[in-house]
């Protein structure tokens, strides 16, 4: 259940696992960084910060989990997942997390949620040494949907482009927090880093 100290409108979570993981050659949501499949780790991590944790999947993808949101349009990647979620729950916000961000932890989620600005269209984490925010570690407010739909109509399916065209609150974090893992070599390095940090 959402932290009662955060007096804001309803906030859900959306975990993105609908990608085909072509570079990894295996389902990234099932990789284990913390002793359990990453999608389960994220469900457990997000549970205390939001009202409902949803998982975004592509059509014909199977997962034994009760709160699934299936992409309405195939082939749009994270953009389509975010649009589908906001259209499914048009008056609610979504904390969107990609499944390939293994360094996201309780502290970084808490930082994002506590600094949420409902007067902006999004609140997002941004790596210290990057000049753009991470759209897949962000809270997307309901008001962002109209811009997303306009981009869809114009054939632009990049969440980062949406963030560049809406009012956004940026929270600067260490680069590692929003480091995404796409290959087996990156996975092995991430496991070593996480084990060293324990």
C-alpha positions in Angstrom: 0.0 0.0 0.0 1.2 3.5 -0.7 3.2 5.2 2.0 0.6 7.3 4.0 3.2 10.0 4.5 3.0 10.8 0.8 -0.2 12.7 0.3 -0.6 12.6 -3.4 -3.0 11.2 -6.0 -3.1 7.4 -6.7 0.2 5.9 -7.8 0.7 2.5 -9.4 3.9 0.8 -10.6 4.5 -0.6 -14.0 7.3 -3.1 -14.5 8.3 -3.5 -18.1 9.1 -7.1 -19.2 7.7 -7.1 -22.7 11.0 -6.8 -24.5 12.4 -9.7 -26.5 15.9 -9.4 -24.9 17.6 -10.0 -28.3 21.0 -8.9 -27.1 20.8 -10.9 -23.9 19.5 -14.0 -25.7 17.3 -14.8 -22.6 14.4 -13.2 -20.9 15.9 -10.4 -18.8 13.0 -10.4 -16.4 13.9 -13.9 -15.3 17.6 -13.1 -14.6 18.5 -13.3 -10.9 20.5 -10.5 -9.4 19.1 -10.7 -5.9 18.4 -14.4 -5.5 15.0 -14.4 -7.3 13.9 -13.5 -10.8 14.2 -9.8 -11.4 10.5 -9.2 -12.0 9.7 -10.7 -8.6 12.4 -8.7 -7.0 10.8 -5.5 -8.4 7.3 -6.5 -7.4 8.5 -7.0 -3.8 10.6 -3.7 -3.9 7.7 -1.6 -5.2 4.9 -3.0 -3.1 5.3 -0.7 -0.2 5.5 2.5 -2.3 2.5 2.2 -4.6 -1.2 1.2 -4.6 -0.9 -1.6 -7.2 2.0 -3.2 -8.9 1.3 -4.0 -12.6 3.5 -5.8 -15.0 3.5 -4.8 -18.7 3.7 -7.7 -21.2 3.5 -8.1 -24.9 0.6 -10.1 -26.6 1.0 -13.9 -26.2 3.5 -13.5 -23.4 2.7 -15.6 -20.3 3.4 -14.8 -16.7 1.8 -16.2 -13.5 0.9 -12.8 -12.0 -2.5 -11.3 -11.3 -2.0 -7.7 -12.4 -0.9 -7.8 -16.1 -1.3 -5.0 -18.7 -0.9 -6.3 -22.3 0.4 -3.9 -24.9 -2.5 -2.7 -27.1 -0.2 -2.2 -30.1 2.7 -4.5 -30.9 6.2 -3.3 -31.7 6.2 0.0 -29.8 8.5 -1.1 -27.0 8.4 0.9 -23.7 6.5 3.7 -25.4 3.6 1.4 -26.1 3.7 -0.1 -22.6 3.5 3.3 -21.0 0.7 4.5 -23.3 -1.3 1.4 -22.7 -1.0 1.6 -19.0 -2.1 5.3 -18.9 -5.0 4.6 -21.2 -6.0 1.6 -19.1 -6.0 3.8 -15.9 -6.4 7.3 -17.3 -6.8 9.1 -14.0 -3.8 7.4 -12.3 0.0 7.7 -12.3 2.5 5.0 -13.0 6.0 4.6 -11.6 7.6 2.9 -14.5 10.7 0.6 -14.1 12.5 -1.4 -16.7 13.4 -4.9 -15.7 17.0 -4.4 -16.7 17.9 -1.9 -14.0 19.4 -4.2 -11.3 20.9 -1.4 -9.2 17.5 0.1 -8.5 17.0 -0.4 -4.8 14.7 0.7 -1.9 16.6 3.9 -1.4 16.3 5.0 -5.0 12.6 4.1 -5.3 12.0 6.0 -2.0 13.9 9.0 -3.4 11.7 9.0 -6.5 8.4 8.7 -4.7 9.1 11.2 -2.0 10.3 13.8 -4.5 7.3 13.2 -6.8 5.9 16.5 -8.1 2.3 16.0 -9.1 2.3 19.5 -10.7 4.7 18.2 -13.3 3.8 15.7 -16.0 6.7 13.4 -14.8 9.2 12.9 -12.1 12.3 11.1 -13.2 15.7 9.8 -12.1 18.7 11.1 -14.1 22.3 9.8 -14.0 24.8 12.4 -12.7 26.9 12.2 -15.8 24.1 12.2 -18.4 22.3 15.2 -19.8 19.0 13.4 -20.2 16.6 11.7 -17.7 15.8 7.9 -17.6 12.3 7.5 -18.9 12.1 3.9 -17.6 12.9 4.9 -14.0 10.2 7.6 -13.8 6.8 8.5 -12.5 4.5 9.3 -15.4 1.5 11.3 -14.3 -1.9 11.0 -15.9 -1.5 14.4 -17.5 1.4 13.1 -19.6 -1.0 10.9 -21.6 -2.1 13.6 -24.1 1.5 14.3 -25.1 2.2 10.6 -25.5 -0.9 10.2 -27.7 0.2 13.1 -29.9 3.6 11.6 -30.4 1.9 8.3 -31.2 -0.2 10.0 -33.9 2.9 11.5 -35.4 4.8 8.2 -35.5 7.3 9.0 -32.7 7.6 6.2 -30.2 10.4 7.3 -28.0 9.7 8.0 -24.3 12.7 10.2 -24.0 11.3 12.5 -26.6 8.1 12.8 -24.6 10.1 13.8 -21.5 11.8 16.5 -23.5 8.4 18.0 -24.3 6.6 17.9 -20.9 7.3 19.6 -17.6 9.6 17.2 -15.7 11.1 17.1 -12.2 14.6 15.6 -12.4 16.3 13.8 -9.5 20.0 13.4 -9.9 21.4 10.0 -8.9 24.7 8.0 -9.2 25.2 6.7 -12.8 25.0 3.1 -11.6 21.5 3.4 -10.2 20.0 3.7 -13.8 22.6 1.5 -15.5 20.7 -0.9 -17.8 22.0 -4.4 -18.5 21.6 -5.7 -22.1 24.3 -8.4 -22.6 25.6 -11.5 -20.8 28.9 -9.8 -20.2 27.1 -6.8 -18.6 25.1 -9.2 -16.5 28.2 -11.0 -15.2 29.8 -7.6 -14.3 26.6 -6.5 -12.6 26.5 -9.6 -10.5 30.1 -9.1 -9.3 29.3 -5.4 -8.4 26.2 -6.4 -6.5 28.0 -9.1 -4.6 30.8 -6.7 -3.6 28.3 -4.2 -2.3 26.6 -6.7 0.0 
